[in-house]
Amino acid sequence: MNETNQNAQDAGQAESDRPIVLGKSKGGKKKKKKYSRGLKRVQRFEARLSKGGRRLSRAVTAGFNRYVSQGNKSARRRRDGRLVDFYENVARGVSRGISRGGPAIEDVARAFNTKRLRRQIRAAARGSIFPFI
């Protein structure tokens, strides 16, 4: 019994002898993106478009997954349930896809909403409206 107490004390002591390591936290200031001269606008445009594309692909995946899971549920409930509930399952899948993919449209709109394009739109609007007044 004396030996087990000694081993327990040694194990407890070994745990306390370990050094405490303090590491740098993962948070912090974000690095600034660097662009070559004249390519900043193009790269930002591409990044925003690709963000919208990624979001849209995830939405389509979510929609198909919902359709498949609802179809499996229908098939378990009754005979030929997948075929009988086809329209409802498709509607649920499309609904999920649209709800998840809605922000993708905003991402694409942000890609096109640049200072240069806004100036061009204003100039075109001024040129086309005033001749009719």
C-alpha positions as CSV (number, residue, x, y, z in Angstrom):
1,M,0.0,0.0,0.0
2,N,2.9,2.3,0.7
3,E,4.3,1.7,-2.8
4,T,1.0,2.8,-4.5
5,N,0.9,6.0,-2.5
6,Q,4.5,6.7,-3.5
7,N,3.7,6.1,-7.2
8,A,0.6,8.3,-7.0
9,Q,2.7,11.1,-5.5
10,D,5.4,10.7,-8.1
11,A,2.7,10.9,-10.9
12,G,1.2,14.0,-9.4
13,Q,4.6,15.6,-9.0
14,A,5.5,14.8,-12.6
15,E,2.5,16.6,-13.9
16,S,3.3,19.7,-11.9
17,D,7.0,19.7,-13.0
18,R,5.9,20.2,-16.7
19,P,6.7,23.7,-18.0
20,I,3.7,25.9,-18.9
21,V,4.1,27.0,-22.5
22,L,2.5,30.3,-23.6
23,G,2.1,30.6,-27.3
24,K,1.2,33.5,-29.5
25,S,-2.6,33.7,-30.0
26,K,-3.9,33.1,-33.5
27,G,-5.8,36.4,-33.6
28,G,-4.2,39.7,-34.4
29,K,-4.0,42.2,-37.1
30,K,-4.8,41.0,-40.6
31,K,-2.1,41.5,-43.2
32,K,-2.8,44.1,-46.0
33,K,-3.3,42.6,-49.4
34,K,-0.6,43.6,-52.0
35,Y,-1.3,44.2,-55.6
36,S,0.8,45.0,-58.7
37,R,0.4,48.4,-60.2
38,G,-2.7,48.6,-62.3
39,L,-4.0,45.1,-61.4
40,K,-5.7,46.0,-58.1
41,R,-9.2,46.5,-59.6
42,V,-9.0,43.4,-61.7
43,Q,-8.0,41.2,-58.7
44,R,-10.7,42.6,-56.4
45,F,-13.3,42.1,-59.2
46,E,-12.2,38.5,-59.6
47,A,-12.2,37.9,-55.9
48,R,-15.7,39.1,-55.5
49,L,-17.0,37.2,-58.5
50,S,-15.4,34.0,-57.2
51,K,-16.8,34.5,-53.8
52,G,-20.3,34.7,-55.3
53,G,-19.6,31.6,-57.4
54,R,-18.4,29.6,-54.4
55,R,-21.5,30.7,-52.4
56,L,-23.7,29.7,-55.4
57,S,-22.2,26.3,-55.7
58,R,-22.6,25.7,-51.9
59,A,-26.3,26.7,-52.3
60,V,-26.8,24.3,-55.2
61,T,-25.2,21.5,-53.1
62,A,-27.5,22.3,-50.2
63,G,-30.5,22.2,-52.4
64,F,-29.7,18.8,-53.9
65,N,-28.9,17.4,-50.5
66,R,-32.3,18.6,-49.2
67,Y,-34.0,17.1,-52.2
68,V,-32.2,13.7,-51.7
69,S,-32.9,13.6,-48.0
70,Q,-36.6,14.4,-48.5
71,G,-36.8,11.8,-51.2
72,N,-35.3,9.2,-48.9
73,K,-37.8,10.2,-46.2
74,S,-40.7,9.9,-48.6
75,A,-39.4,6.4,-49.7
76,R,-39.3,5.2,-46.1
77,R,-42.8,6.5,-45.4
78,R,-44.8,4.7,-48.1
79,R,-44.5,2.6,-51.3
80,D,-43.4,4.6,-54.3
81,G,-43.2,7.6,-51.9
82,R,-40.2,9.1,-53.8
83,L,-42.3,9.4,-57.0
84,V,-45.5,10.4,-55.3
85,D,-43.8,13.3,-53.4
86,F,-41.5,14.2,-56.3
87,Y,-42.9,17.8,-56.7
88,E,-42.8,18.5,-53.0
89,N,-39.3,17.3,-52.6
90,V,-38.1,19.3,-55.6
91,A,-39.8,22.4,-54.2
92,R,-38.1,21.9,-50.8
93,G,-34.7,21.5,-52.5
94,V,-35.1,24.5,-54.7
95,S,-36.3,26.5,-51.7
96,R,-33.2,25.6,-49.8
97,G,-31.0,26.4,-52.7
98,I,-32.5,29.8,-53.3
99,S,-32.4,30.7,-49.6
100,R,-28.7,29.8,-49.4
101,G,-27.8,31.3,-52.7
102,G,-29.5,34.7,-52.2
103,P,-26.4,36.5,-51.0
104,A,-24.5,35.3,-54.1
105,I,-26.4,37.9,-56.1
106,E,-25.2,40.6,-53.8
107,D,-21.6,39.4,-54.1
108,V,-21.8,39.7,-57.9
109,A,-23.5,43.2,-57.6
110,R,-20.7,44.3,-55.3
111,A,-18.1,43.2,-57.8
112,F,-19.7,45.4,-60.5
113,N,-20.2,48.4,-58.1
114,T,-17.0,50.2,-58.6
115,K,-16.3,53.9,-58.7
116,R,-15.3,53.8,-62.3
117,L,-18.5,52.0,-63.4
118,R,-20.7,54.4,-61.4
119,R,-19.1,57.4,-63.1
120,Q,-19.7,55.8,-66.5
121,I,-23.3,55.1,-65.6
122,R,-23.8,58.7,-64.5
123,A,-22.2,60.0,-67.7
124,A,-24.4,57.8,-69.9
125,A,-27.5,58.8,-68.0
126,R,-26.7,62.5,-68.4
127,G,-26.1,62.0,-72.1
128,S,-29.3,60.2,-72.7
129,I,-31.8,62.1,-70.5
130,F,-31.0,65.8,-71.4
131,P,-31.6,65.5,-75.1
132,F,-35.2,64.7,-74.4
133,I,-35.9,67.6,-72.1
